[in-house]
Protein backbone atom coordinates (compact mmCIF):
# COMPACT_ATOMS: atom_id res chain seq x y z
CA UNK A 1 0.00 0.00 0.00
CA UNK A 2 3.01 2.29 0.03
CA UNK A 3 2.32 5.44 -1.95
CA UNK A 4 -1.48 5.28 -1.74
CA UNK A 5 -3.83 7.72 -0.08
CA UNK A 6 -5.94 6.61 2.88
CA UNK A 7 -8.61 8.19 5.03
CA UNK A 8 -8.67 7.67 8.77
CA UNK A 9 -11.78 5.86 10.02
CA UNK A 10 -11.11 5.94 13.75
CA UNK A 11 -9.46 8.08 16.39
CA UNK A 12 -9.17 11.82 16.90
CA UNK A 13 -8.00 12.18 13.31
CA UNK A 14 -11.12 10.60 11.79
CA UNK A 15 -11.65 11.83 8.23
CA UNK A 16 -8.05 13.03 7.73
CA UNK A 17 -6.26 12.16 4.49
CA UNK A 18 -2.81 10.59 4.75
CA UNK A 19 -0.24 9.07 2.46
CA UNK A 20 1.14 5.62 3.30
CA UNK A 21 4.88 5.91 3.85
CA UNK A 22 5.33 2.18 4.46
CA UNK A 23 3.38 -0.81 5.66
CA UNK A 24 4.38 -3.67 7.93
CA UNK A 25 1.68 -6.32 7.90
CA UNK A 26 -1.44 -4.84 9.46
CA UNK A 27 0.33 -1.64 10.61
CA UNK A 28 0.71 1.41 8.38
CA UNK A 29 2.99 4.41 8.81
CA UNK A 30 1.12 7.49 7.62
CA UNK A 31 2.28 11.00 6.74
CA UNK A 32 0.58 14.26 5.78
CA UNK A 33 3.54 16.65 5.72
CA UNK A 34 2.26 18.88 8.53
CA UNK A 35 1.34 17.14 11.77
CA UNK A 36 2.73 13.75 10.72
CA UNK A 37 6.04 14.28 9.00
CA UNK A 38 8.40 11.97 7.15
CA UNK A 39 10.61 11.88 10.28
CA UNK A 40 7.69 11.13 12.66
CA UNK A 41 4.97 9.18 10.83
CA UNK A 42 1.72 8.13 12.46
CA UNK A 43 1.44 4.43 13.23
CA UNK A 44 -2.08 3.16 12.57
CA UNK A 45 -3.68 -0.27 12.16
CA UNK A 46 -4.89 -1.22 8.70
CA UNK A 47 -8.43 -1.80 9.95
CA UNK A 48 -8.65 1.86 11.06
CA UNK A 49 -8.13 3.34 7.59
CA UNK A 50 -9.97 3.26 4.29
CA UNK A 51 -7.87 2.87 1.17
CA UNK A 52 -8.50 5.43 -1.57
CA UNK A 53 -7.79 4.09 -5.06
CA UNK A 54 -5.34 6.83 -5.96
CA UNK A 55 -1.55 6.82 -5.89
CA UNK A 56 0.94 9.68 -5.85
CA UNK A 57 2.76 10.73 -9.02
CA UNK A 58 5.17 8.21 -10.50
CA UNK A 59 8.37 10.01 -9.48
CA UNK A 60 7.36 10.29 -5.82
CA UNK A 61 6.04 6.73 -5.83
CA UNK A 62 9.39 5.38 -7.08
CA UNK A 63 11.25 7.29 -4.37
CA UNK A 64 8.88 5.98 -1.68
CA UNK A 65 9.32 2.38 -2.85
CA UNK A 66 13.11 2.72 -3.05
CA UNK A 67 13.45 4.54 0.31
CA UNK A 68 14.90 7.65 -1.35
CA UNK A 69 14.65 11.10 0.23
CA UNK A 70 11.26 12.82 0.14
CA UNK A 71 10.26 16.09 1.75
CA UNK A 72 7.22 17.13 3.74
CA UNK A 73 6.59 19.87 1.17
CA UNK A 74 6.20 17.24 -1.55
CA UNK A 75 3.74 15.32 0.60
CA UNK A 76 1.68 18.45 1.35
CA UNK A 77 1.60 19.29 -2.37
CA UNK A 78 0.42 15.79 -3.32
CA UNK A 79 -2.36 15.83 -0.71
CA UNK A 80 -3.41 19.32 -1.80
CA UNK A 81 -3.59 18.20 -5.44
CA UNK A 82 -5.55 15.12 -4.43
CA UNK A 83 -8.07 17.19 -2.46
CA UNK A 84 -8.70 19.47 -5.48
CA UNK A 85 -9.87 16.55 -7.64
N, C-alpha and C positions, 0 to 999 in steps of 0.2 A: 504493500500500500504506500510505500515511500513515494512522495511527490504528488499525492492526491489531496484534494480538499475534503475536510470533514466538518460536520456540525456537531457541537456538543449537545447531548441529550439529557445529561444529568449534572448536578452540581451547581455551584454559584455562577458558573460560566455558561449555563444552558442557553443555547441559541447562538453562541459565538462560532465564528468560522476560523478554522485552523488549517495549517498545512502539515502533513505528516513528514517529520524529519527522518524517522526510522521506526521500524516495528520489530518487536521481539516477542513472537508468539501472540499472546492475547493482550500485550501491553504496547501502546503507541506512545511515541514522544512527539508532542505537538508544538508548533511555533506559530506566532502571528507577527513577529517583528517588533511589537511594542511591549506588552506585558510579559510575553513568553518569547524570549530571544533564542538565538542559535546557541548561545553559551549556557542558557538555563531553560531548556524545554520543559513543557508540562507533561508529566507522566499520567496517562489515562488508560483505563481498560477499554478494550475493543467494543465491549457491549454497551459502553456509555457514549458512543459516537455513532453518527450516521454518515456513511460514505456518500460523497457527492461524485457523480461520474464525470469528473473534470480533472485534468492534470495540469501542472504548470507548463510553461513553454519548454521546448525541447532542450535548449541550452541549460537551463536551470535544473531540469530533470536529470540530465546526464551528470551534472556536478553533484547533485544529491546522491545519486546511485553510486558514484565513484568516490564519495567522501571528500570532494574538493571544497575549497573555501567558498562560502556564500555569505552574504551580508544581510542584516536585518532590513536594510532599505529595499533590497531586492524582494524580500518576503512581503513587506508592506505594499510594494508596488503590485505584486502578483495578486494579493488579496483584494486590493482596491480595483484592479482590472476585472477580477472575477465578480465583484459585487456590482459593477456597472452593467453586466450582461443581463 
